[in-house]
């Protein structure tokens, strides 16, 4: 019985080590990967309060650069950039759609991830 427990513990340790190595490599690749281009027109969002997206106006964390530069360069948040932007943009679009209001894209990746030609 102890032999089976030893084998199970050994396999568990090997799995944990492999998972840890994979997660470390994944984090490094996320930090190094370029961000996908995103189309965003402020004119399409003029009914949304500025501070809903520009938290830096409220919490004083912002710089003069756009969202991507700060969220990609800051190591405290750069691993969350995809989750943060999808959470902010896609979830807002989804909520509007569920309320029966006009909304932006929800599931069409290419509708947002294309070159930004708008200010």
N, C-alpha and C positions, 0 to 999 in steps of 0.2 A: 504493500500500500504506500509506504514512504517513497518507494521508487517512482510510482505513478505521480505522486505529489511533486517530487523533484523534477520530473520531466515536464509536468505542467507549469511549474514555476519557471523552469528554464526557457520553455517556449514563450511564456508570457514576457519574460525579460527581453528575449530576442525581438519579439513583436514590438515591445515598447521602444527599444532602441531604434528599430527601423522606422517606426512612426515618427519618432523625434527627429531623425535625420531627414525624413521626407518633409516634415513641417518646416524645418530650418531652411531647406533648399527652396521650398515654396515661398517662404517669406522673402528670401533674397531675390527670387525671380520677380515677385510682385514689386519690390522696391526698385528694381532695375528696368522693368517693363515700361515702355512708353504708354501714355494714356491714349485711349482711342479718341479720335476727334468727336466733338459733340456740337450739334447745331442748336443754338439757343438764340431766340429773338426776344429781346426785352419788350418789344411792342406787343408781343403775344401774351405777355404776362403783366400788363399794366394794371390789372385788377387785383393782383397779389401784392400785399404789403412788402416793401423792400426788405424789412428785417426778417421776413420768413425765410429768405435765402441768405441774405447778407448779415449773418449773425455777428460779424465783426463790427457792425455799427452799434450793436448793443453791448457786447461783452469786451470790446476794445482789443480784440486779438488780431484784427485785420491789418493788412498792409495795402499798398497801392496796387498790388498785382491782382490778377484774377483768382478765382477759386482754385483752379487746378494747380497753379504754382505753389500756393501755400499748402494745400492738402497733399500734394505729391512730395514736396520737399520736407515737410515737418515729419520727423520720424515717429512722433507720438500718434499720428493719425494716418500716415501714408499706407498702412496695410488695410485700412478701413475705407479707402477712397471709393471703391466700387460699391460697397455696401451703403456708404453715406449718400452718394449721389443717386443710386437707384432708390434708396429709401425716400429721399427728398422728392425727386422728380417723378419717378414712376408711381410711387404711392399717392402723391397728390393727384396725378392724372387719374389713377384708378378710383380714388375717392370721389372725384368730380363725376366720373363716368357712372358710378353707382348711384349718385344723386340725380342722374338724368341730365346733367349739365354738360356743356361742351368741354371737351378735355383734349389733352395732347395724347400722343401714342402711349400705349400701355405694354403691348407685347411685340411690337414691330421694332426690333433692334435697329434696323437700318433707317428708321424714321428719325432717330436721334443721332445715331452714330454715323454722321456724314460731316463733311467740312462745314464749318460755321462761316456763313457769309454775311451775317447780321451783327450789328453792334449790340 
